[in-house]
Amino acid sequence: MPPFLPISSRSLAAHLKRGGVIAYPTESCYGLGCDPRNRRAVRRILKLKQRPQRKGLILIASHDRQVEGYLQPLPLAERSRLQNKPAQAVTYLMPARSSCPRWLRGEHETLAVRLTAHPFA
């Protein structure tokens, strides 16, 4: 756990599990986060950002395994691109599985994915 975090990881996990929303640092700016499987929590973020659901959101993760359930199986070249995180923040548009919730991808057939090396993620 990063030393700058004022609460325990257990408390944070419980908050997210209950549908809570958090603000957290990334390489480029602060972001709002929640459990992406929790529709109510995602709606809270959309409301806070005043963002229409149809636009979709960026799914941020520390490892490609965290997002693979949302994406169609990827060719080796695409998978390698995800596994080799660049030093700067890069968001990829990847083909979403049909089971990927609309509240994440909006009206798109792709999902915006950013893999981060930030210690908080």
C-alpha atoms as one frame of an Amber mdcrd trajectory, in Angstrom:
protein
   0.000   0.000   0.000   1.385   3.450  -0.902   2.576   5.443   2.145   0.430
   8.473   1.262  -2.869   6.632   1.731  -4.562   7.823   4.961  -6.903   4.807
   5.256  -6.334   1.076   5.291  -6.633  -0.964   2.127  -9.279  -3.061   3.897
 -11.423   0.032   4.585 -11.000   1.173   1.002 -11.993  -2.235  -0.380 -15.084
  -2.311   1.854 -16.068   1.180   0.687 -15.769   0.156  -2.977 -17.654  -3.084
  -2.343 -20.552  -1.064  -0.881 -20.760   0.978  -4.087 -18.607   3.854  -2.897
 -16.739   6.295  -5.109 -13.156   7.431  -4.518 -10.832  10.104  -5.896  -7.295
   8.899  -6.561  -4.105  10.068  -8.267  -2.946   8.817 -11.650   0.066   9.723
 -13.814  -1.714  12.688 -15.356  -4.458  13.876 -12.988  -6.830  12.770 -10.240
  -9.564  10.372 -11.241 -12.847   9.159  -9.823 -13.115   5.431  -9.329 -15.496
   2.700  -8.234 -16.184  -0.984  -8.779 -16.952  -1.042 -12.532 -19.341  -3.977
 -12.016 -21.553  -1.851  -9.756 -24.002   0.032 -11.952 -25.141   2.337  -9.130
 -21.567   3.360  -8.362 -20.817   4.042 -12.036 -23.988   6.152 -12.246 -22.693
   8.215  -9.309 -19.490   8.915 -11.197 -21.401   9.856 -14.341 -23.541  12.240
 -12.282 -20.505  13.793 -10.539 -18.770  14.295 -13.890 -22.005  15.439 -15.554
 -21.192  12.964 -18.309 -23.847  11.195 -20.387 -23.687   7.397 -20.193 -23.660
   7.161 -23.994 -20.068   8.494 -24.044 -18.659   5.668 -21.910 -15.818   5.813
 -19.407 -12.147   4.842 -19.186 -11.427   1.650 -17.271  -8.161   2.045 -15.361
  -6.244  -0.983 -14.110  -2.769  -1.914 -12.960  -2.612  -5.120 -15.010  -4.182
  -6.430 -18.224  -5.694  -9.385 -16.326  -7.971  -6.926 -14.505  -9.669  -5.875
 -17.751  -9.544  -9.035 -19.870 -13.063 -10.080 -18.798 -14.431  -6.918 -20.419
 -12.551  -7.321 -23.709 -12.831  -9.655 -26.659  -9.907 -12.078 -26.896  -6.991
 -10.083 -28.252  -4.435 -11.018 -30.908  -0.924 -11.454 -29.517   0.266  -8.048
 -30.805  -2.595  -6.238 -29.041  -2.067  -8.210 -25.847   1.658  -7.376 -25.904
   0.833  -3.697 -26.289  -1.303  -3.840 -23.151   1.312  -5.751 -21.175   4.114
  -3.286 -21.984   2.919  -0.180 -20.165   4.375   3.040 -21.563   5.921   5.590
 -19.177   3.228   8.143 -19.978  -0.532   7.693 -19.699  -2.000   6.068 -22.827
  -5.630   5.095 -23.312  -6.405   2.272 -25.738  -9.744   1.626 -27.419 -10.140
  -2.138 -27.358 -12.965  -4.306 -28.742 -15.410  -4.959 -25.905 -17.121  -8.267
 -25.216 -20.862  -8.183 -25.854 -21.256  -8.827 -22.106 -19.347  -5.624 -21.246
 -21.920  -3.352 -19.580 -23.244  -0.393 -21.548 -22.740   1.758 -18.459 -18.983
   1.372 -19.073 -18.694   1.509 -22.859 -21.652   3.742 -23.633 -22.899   3.410
 -27.194 -19.551   2.075 -28.417 -18.438  -1.428 -29.356 -15.050  -0.625 -27.835
 -13.931   0.002 -24.272 -11.421   2.678 -23.304  -8.669   1.023 -21.237  -5.703
   2.615 -19.486  -3.116   0.480 -17.746  -1.232   2.426 -15.132   1.981   1.917
 -13.244   0.869   4.376 -10.561   1.280   2.756  -7.120  -2.277   3.587  -6.053
  -3.881   1.559  -8.840
